[in-house]
């Protein structure tokens, strides 16, 4: 079964536009001179047969010359003479058509073509100028709007590519930062507890596998992120032993909510580096993920002093930039000194 080809928007506009104009003229002629419906049909067919080819010829010339791609100022120098020329053609075709129809179909008509031009030229020329101006403005207005839409779409596409490039660059920075810290932890265990070091290597391989497989994924589920966090915390517990205690509270309804990879993990790593590791007695890290005003809110609370933690370097700065790139103004990262010995880190992300 053959597929039917539909008319393009251009031809639909041509047919509808000139049909409406012709019907209006026929209606005015009918109530003004009371000519027959049969004569109205002839005028209607004649209008479509002369005006559509003329405007289509102009459109063909415009496309070949590339006028539809010109900026408004340059296009204006083509439009003014085009309107005059098209208006002149409108006079020739309209007066000629009307004279022939009267001569052939109106009984008793004795006027000449010269008399028709003498009496109708000025009025017809002004009508033609108006109609052709409207046609040209509609035609070029459509192309101008399409160019603006395409330019906006292209700008958005380029901005998206740039954002993805920035995110990839930040991820490339973050992974070595995270991996080297983990290797340093294992190094510290090798001499102290070889058995724990072997377990640490197993955990690190799992962490590496998860992180590397997700490096090209802009978002992962909270469940995947927390699996990585739990492996990381177990790795750190091998190093700190009784000095590190954790408490994790997760809203189960958020398990499959998409979040930024290595976001909560970065806060946990920062809490250990600038909180637990700085105290001989260690401390407790409390992780909580819940819904808040339609957003996902993750908090990490740990012992520490905000000023020392704020200078943590790459991790938090990287996280802040990735949140901004991925979510714009809809995500945030805040650090708060709850008490003289307690710091709270809070990430808020939109639920997607």
C-alpha positions as CSV (number, residue, x, y, z in Angstrom):
1,X,0.0,0.0,0.0
2,X,1.5,3.3,-1.1
3,X,1.9,6.0,1.5
4,X,0.0,9.2,0.7
5,X,2.1,12.4,0.5
6,X,0.6,15.4,2.2
7,X,1.0,19.0,1.1
8,X,3.8,21.0,2.7
9,X,3.1,23.9,5.0
10,X,4.1,26.3,2.2
11,X,1.5,24.9,-0.3
12,X,-1.2,24.8,2.4
13,X,-0.6,28.5,3.1
14,X,-0.5,29.3,-0.6
15,X,-3.9,27.6,-1.2
16,X,-5.6,28.8,2.0
17,X,-4.3,32.4,1.7
18,X,-5.2,33.0,-1.9
19,X,-8.5,31.1,-1.5
20,X,-9.5,33.4,1.4
21,X,-8.6,36.5,-0.6
22,X,-10.5,35.3,-3.7
23,X,-13.6,34.4,-1.7
24,X,-13.5,37.8,-0.1
25,X,-13.3,39.5,-3.5
26,X,-16.1,37.3,-4.9
27,X,-18.3,38.1,-1.9
28,X,-17.8,41.8,-2.4
29,X,-18.4,41.5,-6.1
30,X,-21.6,39.4,-5.5
31,X,-23.1,41.9,-3.1
32,X,-21.9,44.9,-5.2
33,X,-22.7,43.9,-8.8
34,X,-24.8,40.8,-8.1
35,X,-22.9,38.6,-10.5
36,X,-23.9,35.0,-10.7
37,X,-22.4,32.2,-8.5
38,X,-21.1,30.6,-11.7
39,X,-19.1,33.7,-12.5
40,X,-17.8,33.7,-8.9
41,X,-16.5,30.1,-9.5
42,X,-14.7,31.3,-12.6
43,X,-13.1,34.3,-10.8
44,X,-12.1,32.0,-8.0
45,X,-10.4,29.5,-10.3
46,X,-8.8,32.4,-12.2
47,X,-7.4,34.0,-9.0
48,X,-5.7,30.8,-7.9
49,X,-4.3,30.1,-11.4
50,X,-2.6,33.5,-11.7
51,X,-1.6,34.5,-8.1
52,X,-0.2,31.3,-6.9
53,X,2.2,30.8,-9.9
54,X,3.4,34.4,-9.5
55,X,4.2,34.2,-5.8
56,X,5.7,30.8,-6.3
57,X,8.0,32.1,-9.0
58,X,9.1,34.8,-6.7
59,X,9.7,32.3,-4.0
60,X,11.8,30.2,-6.4
61,X,14.0,33.2,-7.2
62,X,14.3,34.1,-3.5
63,X,15.5,30.6,-2.6
64,X,18.0,30.5,-5.4
65,X,19.4,33.9,-4.4
66,X,19.4,33.0,-0.7
67,X,17.2,36.0,0.3
68,X,15.4,34.1,3.0
69,X,18.7,33.7,4.8
70,X,19.5,37.5,4.9
71,X,19.3,39.6,7.9
72,X,16.3,42.1,8.1
73,X,18.3,45.2,7.1
74,X,19.8,43.6,4.0
75,X,16.5,41.9,3.1
76,X,14.7,45.3,3.2
77,X,16.6,46.5,0.1
78,X,15.2,43.5,-1.8
79,X,11.7,43.7,-0.4
80,X,10.9,47.3,-1.5
81,X,11.5,46.8,-5.3
82,X,10.0,43.3,-5.0
83,X,6.7,44.7,-3.6
84,X,6.6,47.3,-6.5
85,X,7.3,44.7,-9.2
86,X,4.9,42.2,-7.7
87,X,2.3,45.0,-7.4
88,X,2.8,45.8,-11.1
89,X,2.3,42.1,-12.1
90,X,-0.8,42.0,-9.9
91,X,-2.2,44.9,-11.9
92,X,-1.5,43.3,-15.3
93,X,-2.8,39.9,-14.3
94,X,-5.9,41.1,-12.4
95,X,-7.1,43.7,-14.9
96,X,-6.4,41.3,-17.7
97,X,-8.2,38.4,-16.0
98,X,-11.3,40.6,-15.1
99,X,-11.5,42.0,-18.7
100,X,-11.3,38.5,-20.3
101,X,-13.9,37.0,-17.9
102,X,-16.3,40.0,-18.6
103,X,-15.6,39.8,-22.4
104,X,-16.3,36.0,-22.5
105,X,-18.9,35.5,-19.9
106,X,-20.8,38.8,-19.3
107,X,-23.5,39.3,-21.9
108,X,-23.4,42.7,-23.6
109,X,-20.0,43.7,-22.3
110,X,-18.4,46.1,-24.8
111,X,-15.4,47.6,-22.8
112,X,-11.9,47.5,-24.1
113,X,-8.7,46.3,-22.3
114,X,-7.3,49.9,-22.5
115,X,-10.4,51.3,-20.8
116,X,-10.1,48.6,-18.1
117,X,-6.5,49.5,-17.4
118,X,-7.3,53.3,-17.4
119,X,-10.1,52.9,-14.8
120,X,-8.7,50.1,-12.6
121,X,-4.9,50.5,-12.5
122,X,-4.4,52.7,-9.5
123,X,-6.9,50.9,-7.2
124,X,-5.7,47.5,-8.3
125,X,-2.0,48.6,-7.9
126,X,-2.6,49.7,-4.3
127,X,-4.5,46.5,-3.5
128,X,-1.7,44.5,-5.1
129,X,1.0,46.4,-3.1
130,X,-0.9,45.6,0.1
131,X,-1.4,41.9,-0.7
132,X,2.1,41.3,-1.9
133,X,3.5,43.1,1.2
134,X,1.5,40.8,3.4
135,X,2.6,37.8,1.5
136,X,6.3,38.8,1.6
137,X,6.2,39.7,5.3
138,X,4.5,36.3,6.1
139,X,7.0,34.4,4.0
140,X,10.1,36.0,5.3
141,X,8.7,36.3,8.8
142,X,8.3,32.5,8.9
143,X,11.8,31.9,7.7
144,X,13.2,34.4,10.2
145,X,11.3,32.8,13.1
146,X,12.6,29.4,11.9
147,X,16.2,30.7,11.9
148,X,15.8,32.0,15.4
149,X,14.3,28.7,16.6
150,X,17.1,26.7,15.0
151,X,19.7,29.1,16.5
152,X,18.2,28.8,19.9
153,X,18.0,25.0,19.6
154,X,21.7,24.9,18.4
155,X,22.8,27.1,21.3
156,X,21.0,24.8,23.7
157,X,22.7,21.8,22.1
158,X,26.1,23.4,22.3
159,X,25.5,24.4,25.9
160,X,24.5,20.8,26.7
161,X,27.7,19.5,25.1
162,X,29.7,22.1,27.0
163,X,28.0,21.0,30.3
164,X,28.7,17.4,29.6
165,X,32.3,18.1,28.8
166,X,32.6,20.0,32.1
167,X,31.0,17.2,34.0
168,X,33.3,14.6,32.4
169,X,36.3,16.8,33.3
170,X,35.2,17.1,36.9
171,X,34.5,13.4,37.1
172,X,38.0,12.7,35.7
173,X,39.5,14.9,38.4
174,X,37.4,13.3,41.2
175,X,38.0,9.6,40.5
176,X,41.9,9.8,41.0
177,X,41.4,12.0,44.0
178,X,39.1,9.3,45.6
179,X,41.2,6.4,44.5
180,X,44.5,7.8,45.7
181,X,43.0,8.4,49.2
182,X,41.8,4.8,49.3
183,X,45.2,3.5,48.3
184,X,46.8,5.5,51.0
185,X,44.4,4.0,53.5
186,X,45.4,0.5,52.3
187,X,49.1,1.4,52.5
188,X,48.6,2.2,56.2
189,X,47.0,-1.2,56.8
190,X,49.7,-3.3,55.0
191,X,52.2,-3.2,57.9
192,X,49.7,-3.0,60.7
193,X,47.2,-5.7,59.7
194,X,47.8,-7.7,56.5
195,X,44.5,-9.5,56.8
196,X,42.6,-6.3,57.0
197,X,44.7,-4.9,54.1
198,X,43.6,-7.9,51.9
199,X,39.9,-7.2,52.9
200,X,40.5,-3.5,52.1
201,X,41.8,-4.4,48.6
202,X,38.7,-6.5,48.0
203,X,36.5,-3.6,49.0
204,X,38.5,-1.1,47.0
205,X,38.2,-3.3,43.9
206,X,34.4,-3.3,44.4
207,X,34.4,0.5,44.9
208,X,36.6,0.9,41.8
209,X,34.2,-1.3,39.7
210,X,31.2,0.7,40.8
211,X,32.8,4.1,40.3
212,X,34.3,3.2,36.9
213,X,31.0,1.7,35.6
214,X,29.1,4.8,36.6
215,X,31.6,7.4,35.4
216,X,29.7,8.0,32.1
217,X,26.3,8.1,33.9
218,X,25.2,11.6,34.9
219,X,22.8,10.2,37.6
220,X,22.6,7.0,39.5
221,X,20.0,5.7,42.0
222,X,20.3,6.5,45.7
223,X,20.5,2.7,46.3
224,X,23.6,2.5,44.1
225,X,25.2,5.5,45.8
226,X,24.6,4.1,49.3
227,X,26.1,0.7,48.3
228,X,29.3,2.6,47.3
229,X,29.1,4.6,50.6
230,X,28.8,1.4,52.7
231,X,31.7,-0.2,50.9
232,X,33.8,2.9,51.5
233,X,32.8,3.1,55.2
234,X,33.7,-0.6,55.7
235,X,37.1,0.2,54.0
236,X,37.7,3.1,56.4
237,X,36.6,1.0,59.4
238,X,39.4,-1.4,58.7
239,X,41.7,1.5,59.1
240,X,40.1,3.3,62.1
241,X,38.6,0.3,63.8
242,X,36.8,1.4,67.0
243,X,37.6,5.1,66.3
244,X,34.9,5.2,63.6
245,X,31.2,4.7,64.3
246,X,28.4,5.2,61.7
247,X,24.6,5.6,61.8
248,X,22.7,5.5,58.5
249,X,19.0,6.4,58.1
250,X,17.5,6.2,54.6
251,X,13.9,6.9,53.5
252,X,13.1,3.6,51.7
253,X,10.8,5.5,49.3
254,X,13.8,7.3,47.9
255,X,15.8,4.1,47.0
256,X,15.3,4.5,43.3
257,X,15.6,8.3,43.2
258,X,18.3,9.5,40.8
259,X,21.1,11.5,42.4
260,X,24.5,12.7,41.4
261,X,27.2,10.0,41.6
262,X,29.8,10.3,44.4
263,X,27.8,13.0,46.1
264,X,27.0,11.5,49.5
265,X,30.3,9.6,49.3
266,X,32.2,12.9,48.9
267,X,30.6,14.2,52.1
268,X,31.4,11.0,54.0
269,X,35.0,11.1,52.7
270,X,35.3,14.8,53.7
271,X,33.8,14.0,57.2
272,X,36.4,11.3,57.8
273,X,39.3,13.3,56.5
274,X,38.6,16.5,58.4
275,X,36.7,15.1,61.3
276,X,37.4,11.5,62.4
277,X,41.1,11.4,61.3
278,X,41.8,14.6,63.2
279,X,40.8,13.2,66.6
280,X,42.6,10.5,68.6
281,X,39.3,9.2,69.9
282,X,37.6,9.3,66.4
283,X,33.9,9.9,66.5
284,X,30.6,9.1,64.9
285,X,29.3,9.9,61.4
286,X,25.5,10.2,61.0
287,X,24.1,9.9,57.5
288,X,20.5,10.7,56.8
289,X,18.6,10.9,53.5
290,X,15.0,12.0,53.5
291,X,12.4,14.0,51.5
292,X,12.2,17.7,52.1
293,X,9.8,20.1,50.3
294,X,9.7,17.8,47.3
295,X,13.5,17.4,47.1
296,X,15.9,14.8,48.2
297,X,18.0,16.0,51.2
298,X,21.1,14.2,52.3
299,X,22.9,15.2,55.5
300,X,26.2,14.0,56.9
301,X,27.0,15.0,60.5
302,X,30.4,14.5,62.0
303,X,32.8,15.9,64.7
304,X,34.9,18.8,63.4
305,X,35.4,22.5,63.0
306,X,33.9,24.1,60.0
307,X,36.9,26.2,59.1
308,X,39.2,23.2,58.8
309,X,36.6,21.2,56.9
310,X,35.8,24.1,54.6
311,X,39.4,24.1,53.3
312,X,39.1,20.4,52.3
313,X,40.2,21.2,48.7
314,X,39.1,19.4,45.6
315,X,36.3,17.2,46.9
316,X,33.8,19.7,48.0
317,X,34.6,22.3,45.4
318,X,34.2,19.6,42.7
319,X,30.9,18.5,44.2
320,X,29.6,22.1,44.3
321,X,30.5,22.6,40.6
322,X,28.9,19.2,39.5
323,X,25.7,20.1,41.4
324,X,25.5,23.4,39.7
325,X,26.2,22.0,36.2
326,X,23.7,19.1,36.6
327,X,20.8,20.9,38.4
328,X,21.5,24.6,38.1
329,X,19.9,26.6,40.9
330,X,17.7,23.6,42.0
331,X,20.5,21.9,44.0
332,X,22.6,23.2,46.8
333,X,25.4,22.2,49.2
334,X,25.7,23.8,52.6
335,X,28.1,23.3,55.6
336,X,26.9,24.3,59.0
337,X,28.7,24.4,62.4
338,X,26.0,22.9,64.6
339,X,28.0,23.1,67.8
340,X,31.6,23.9,68.6
341,X,32.5,20.3,67.9
342,X,29.9,19.2,65.3
343,X,29.7,20.0,61.6
344,X,26.6,19.3,59.4
345,X,26.9,19.0,55.6
346,X,23.7,19.1,53.6
347,X,23.0,18.4,49.9
348,X,19.6,19.1,48.4
349,X,18.8,17.8,44.9
350,X,15.5,17.8,42.9
351,X,13.8,14.5,42.6
352,X,13.9,13.3,39.0
